[in-house]
C-alpha cells in the first residue's frame, strides 16, 4: 500500500494539472461570488462565454425542480429564475465536471463509476454545506458551497494518476475497491491542496482541503466553513451507507463545534438525502 501511495504521488508530481486545466471562466465566477451581492450582468457576461455552462443553466431552469408556469426562454430568464448566486454556483459545478471526466479511453473505464460518484458527492456536499451554513449561521454559504465542491478534488486527480500508471504498465490494474479507497484516503488531501494552489483558487479552499481530516478543528467563525463541510460530508456518508463509520469522530467534533444537537443532526441527515437526489439529477435535468 505504501509503495502504491508513493507511485501515485510520484506520477502526480511528474504530471501535475496545468494552471489552465481548470476552466478560466469558472475562476472568474468564483471571484464574482466573493462579492456580497454579485452582479447579474457580470455573471451573464461570464457565463455567456461558455456554451456548455449556459446550456446547463437553461436546462436546469426548465427542469421539474425549478420549473414554473412560463418556460425560461434565454440565459437571462434562467439566471433570474435560479438566482444570481445559485446560478454562479451551478456554473462552477458544471465547469468542475471536467475534472471528473477521463474521456472515453477504454483503460479509464474501470474508474468511471467511481468518478461519477465522486462528482455527485462533491455537488451534494457543496449544496448541503451551503444550506447548513445558512441554517446554522456558521461560515459563509457561498464559501461553504465552493469548499464542499472542491474538498475532495484530490481523489479524482489521484485516480487520473493511478490510471496513468496502469496505462504505462508501471503497476497492475487496481480493481479491489478496498485498496482503491485506502490509496485515495492517503493521497487525496495532499494532491487536492497542491492542485487548488496551481489553479490560483482562493486560499481558503486549500486550507479546507488540507485540514479536512484534522482530529480537532477549533470552534468559532474562522473555521465555520470547514465545520459545515465536515458535517455535510459525514452525513452524506451515512446517507449512502448507514454502516460507514469512517471519520465519524471528526463529524461528531464538528457537530459539537457548531452546537448542533442530535435531533438537529437527524434533520440535516434528511437534508443531505434530498441534496443527493438533486445532485444526481442535475446533469440529466
Secondary structure, DSSP 8 states (H G I E B T S, - for coil): -HHHHHHHHHHHHHT---GGGS-HHHHHHHHHHTSTT--HHHHHHHHTT-HHHHHHHHHHHTSTTT--SS---SHHHHHHHH-HHHHHHHHHHHHHGGGG---S-GGGGGGHHHHHHHHHHHHHHHHHHHHHHHHHT-S-HHHHHHHHHHTTHHHHHHHHHHHHHHHTTSS-----HHHHHHHHHHHHHHHHHHHHHHTT--HHHHHHHHTTT-S----SGGGHHHHHHHHHHHHHHHHH-TT--TTHHHHHHHHHHTT--HHHHHHHHHHHHHHHHHHHHHTT-
